Amino acid sequence: MTTTDDILALAAHATPTEHAAADLIAFAAAVTGGMNTDVVRALRALRPGSLPDSPAWRAWLLATAAMAATSAATGGADMSAFAGRQAADPDGQAAAAADQTVRFAVCAAASALGDDCSAAVAAGTRAAALIQAGLAEPGTDEQTGWSIPAVSAVIGAGVAAGIMLGLPEPRLRHALGICATQATGLRAAAGTDAGPLQAGKAAFNAVEAAQLANLGFTSSREPLDGRRGLFALFRTPAA
């Protein structure tokens, strides 16, 4: 099972990749196409301006816009399936590639905190893919109403945000805990305006978590694999 230490190790060895660069290009194009969608107009009504002035709000808007454009292009189809591309982790073991919900949330969180973010995106998407693989055990996704990509997106985006802020390992650990306690998303949201919003909220929560950890906020030491951690919660079948 993937552990919190495994995710921290990814962050410690973050390096730019061609996949991350391609994800950032696709993300930028999707944001442009989604800025005039109804869901983005609703977000802007909450906080006027072309881009909200806080990094967390900016990440929310960017991820929501990217996903809204994708949803519009596919007629609102469920985007929660794995994308099929394989991403190699640092140990050479293949992990299921993160889908667009994850990639766009990670790109948004990193981009909201700076321009030179390929390494952060690479580590964040690899981390999210490991979380997805850990949550998507045989039969799990059919037994729960949770959206596995939306749940894993906040962890991957938190890794990316933590790298962009230069968090040392103890603070990044706490950031992951703050992310995990806010991880959410429903499969039922697919095909509705709430679908893109879930990706945006994952990016928002991730950036906010990294900023809180940077200010000294604490959380669980084992937020992912602990006895009452994220895996223990989300692997529990719905009643």
C-alpha positions in Angstrom: 0.0 0.0 0.0 1.2 3.5 -0.8 2.3 5.4 2.3 2.6 9.0 3.2 6.4 8.5 3.1 6.2 7.2 -0.5 4.4 10.4 -1.5 7.0 12.6 0.3 9.8 10.7 -1.5 8.3 11.7 -4.8 8.3 15.3 -3.8 11.9 15.1 -2.6 13.0 14.0 -6.1 10.8 16.1 -8.3 12.1 16.7 -11.8 10.5 18.1 -14.9 9.2 15.5 -17.4 7.9 15.6 -21.0 4.5 14.4 -19.7 4.3 17.2 -17.3 5.2 19.8 -20.0 2.5 18.3 -22.2 -0.1 18.4 -19.4 0.7 22.1 -18.8 0.2 22.9 -22.5 -3.1 21.0 -22.6 -4.2 22.6 -19.4 -3.5 26.1 -20.7 -5.4 25.5 -23.8 -8.4 24.1 -21.8 -8.4 27.1 -19.5 -8.7 29.4 -22.4 -11.6 27.4 -23.8 -13.4 27.3 -20.5 -13.2 30.8 -19.2 -16.6 31.8 -20.6 -18.6 28.8 -19.4 -21.5 29.2 -17.1 -19.7 27.5 -14.1 -16.8 30.0 -14.4 -19.1 32.9 -14.7 -20.7 31.8 -11.5 -17.4 31.6 -9.7 -16.4 35.1 -11.0 -19.7 36.4 -9.6 -18.5 35.2 -6.2 -15.2 37.1 -6.5 -15.2 39.7 -9.3 -12.1 40.1 -11.5 -10.5 38.1 -14.4 -8.4 36.2 -11.9 -9.0 36.2 -8.1 -6.0 37.7 -6.3 -5.4 34.8 -3.9 -3.5 31.8 -5.2 -6.1 29.4 -3.8 -8.9 31.2 -5.6 -6.8 31.4 -8.8 -6.2 27.7 -8.6 -10.0 27.0 -8.2 -10.9 29.2 -11.2 -8.2 27.7 -13.5 -9.0 24.1 -12.7 -12.7 24.7 -13.0 -12.3 26.4 -16.3 -10.1 23.7 -17.7 -12.6 20.9 -16.6 -15.6 23.0 -17.8 -14.1 23.2 -21.3 -13.4 19.5 -21.3 -16.9 18.7 -20.1 -18.4 21.0 -22.8 -16.3 19.3 -25.5 -17.5 15.9 -24.5 -21.1 16.8 -24.0 -20.9 16.4 -20.3 -19.6 12.8 -20.4 -18.2 11.2 -17.3 -14.5 12.1 -17.2 -13.7 9.9 -14.2 -12.3 6.9 -16.1 -8.5 6.5 -16.2 -6.9 8.1 -19.2 -5.0 5.0 -20.2 -1.5 6.7 -20.4 1.0 5.0 -18.1 3.2 7.1 -15.9 6.4 5.5 -14.4 7.1 6.2 -10.8 10.7 6.7 -9.6 11.1 3.0 -8.8 10.2 2.0 -12.4 6.9 0.5 -11.4 4.0 1.5 -13.7 1.0 3.3 -12.1 -2.3 4.1 -13.7 -2.1 7.5 -15.2 -4.1 10.2 -13.5 -7.1 11.4 -15.6 -7.9 14.9 -16.6 -9.6 15.8 -13.2 -6.3 15.0 -11.5 -4.0 16.5 -14.2 -5.9 19.8 -14.4 -6.2 20.1 -10.6 -2.4 19.5 -10.2 -1.6 22.0 -13.0 -3.9 24.6 -11.6 -2.4 24.3 -8.1 1.2 24.6 -9.4 0.4 27.3 -11.9 -1.3 29.5 -9.3 1.9 29.6 -7.4 4.5 30.2 -10.1 5.4 29.7 -13.7 8.3 27.3 -13.5 6.2 24.4 -12.3 6.9 21.3 -14.6 8.8 19.5 -11.8 5.9 20.1 -9.3 3.4 18.9 -11.8 5.4 15.8 -12.6 5.6 14.9 -8.9 2.0 15.8 -8.2 0.5 13.7 -11.0 2.7 10.7 -10.0 1.6 11.1 -6.4 -2.1 11.3 -7.4 -1.7 8.2 -9.7 -0.4 6.2 -6.7 -3.3 7.4 -4.6 -5.8 6.4 -7.4 -4.2 3.0 -7.8 -4.4 2.5 -4.0 -8.1 3.5 -3.9 -9.1 1.6 -7.0 -8.7 -1.9 -5.7 -10.9 -4.5 -7.4 -14.5 -3.8 -6.9 -13.9 -0.7 -4.7 -15.0 1.9 -7.2 -18.3 0.0 -7.9 -19.1 -0.2 -4.1 -18.7 3.5 -3.3 -20.1 6.8 -4.5 -16.8 8.6 -4.1 -15.1 10.0 -7.2 -11.6 8.4 -6.9 -10.0 11.0 -9.2 -11.5 13.9 -7.3 -10.3 12.4 -4.0 -6.8 11.7 -5.3 -6.6 15.1 -7.0 -6.3 17.1 -3.8 -3.3 15.0 -2.7 -1.5 15.3 -6.0 -2.3 19.0 -6.1 -1.1 19.4 -2.5 2.3 17.8 -3.5 2.6 20.2 -6.4 1.7 23.2 -4.2 4.0 22.2 -1.5 6.9 21.9 -3.9 6.1 25.3 -5.4 6.2 26.9 -1.9 9.4 25.0 -1.1 7.9 23.3 2.0 10.4 21.2 4.0 9.5 17.6 4.5 7.8 18.1 8.0 5.6 20.9 6.7 4.8 19.0 3.4 3.7 16.1 5.6 1.3 18.4 7.4 0.1 19.8 4.1 -0.8 16.3 2.9 -2.8 15.8 6.1 -4.7 19.0 5.6 -5.4 18.0 2.1 -6.5 14.5 3.1 -9.0 15.9 5.6 -10.6 17.9 2.8 -10.5 15.2 0.2 -14.0 14.7 -1.4 -15.9 14.3 -4.6 -19.0 12.3 -5.7 -19.3 10.2 -8.8 -22.8 11.5 -9.1 -21.5 14.9 -10.0 -20.2 13.7 -13.4 -22.0 15.4 -16.3 -23.1 18.4 -14.1 -21.6 21.7 -13.3 -20.5 20.2 -10.0 -18.1 18.0 -11.9 -15.7 20.7 -12.9 -16.2 22.4 -9.6 -14.8 19.3 -7.8 -11.6 19.6 -9.7 -11.4 23.3 -8.9 -12.1 22.7 -5.2 -9.4 20.1 -5.1 -6.9 22.7 -6.5 -8.2 25.3 -4.0 -8.0 23.1 -1.0 -4.5 21.9 -2.0 -3.1 25.4 -2.3 -4.7 26.5 0.9 -3.4 23.4 2.7 0.2 24.2 1.5 -0.1 27.8 2.6 -1.5 26.8 6.0 1.3 24.3 6.5 3.8 27.0 5.6 2.3 29.1 8.4 2.8 26.2 10.9 -0.5 24.4 10.8 -0.2 20.8 11.8 -2.1 17.5 10.9 -1.7 13.8 11.2 1.7 12.2 10.6 0.1 9.4 8.6 -2.8 11.0 6.9 -2.9 8.5 4.0 -2.1 5.1 5.5 -2.9 5.6 9.2 -5.5 3.6 10.9 -8.0 6.4 10.5 -6.4 7.9 7.4 -7.6 8.5 3.8 -7.3 4.9 2.6 -9.1 3.5 5.6 -12.0 5.9 5.0 -12.4 5.7 1.2 -12.0 2.0 0.9 -15.0 1.4 3.1 -18.0 0.3 1.0 -21.0 2.5 1.0 -23.9 1.2 3.2 
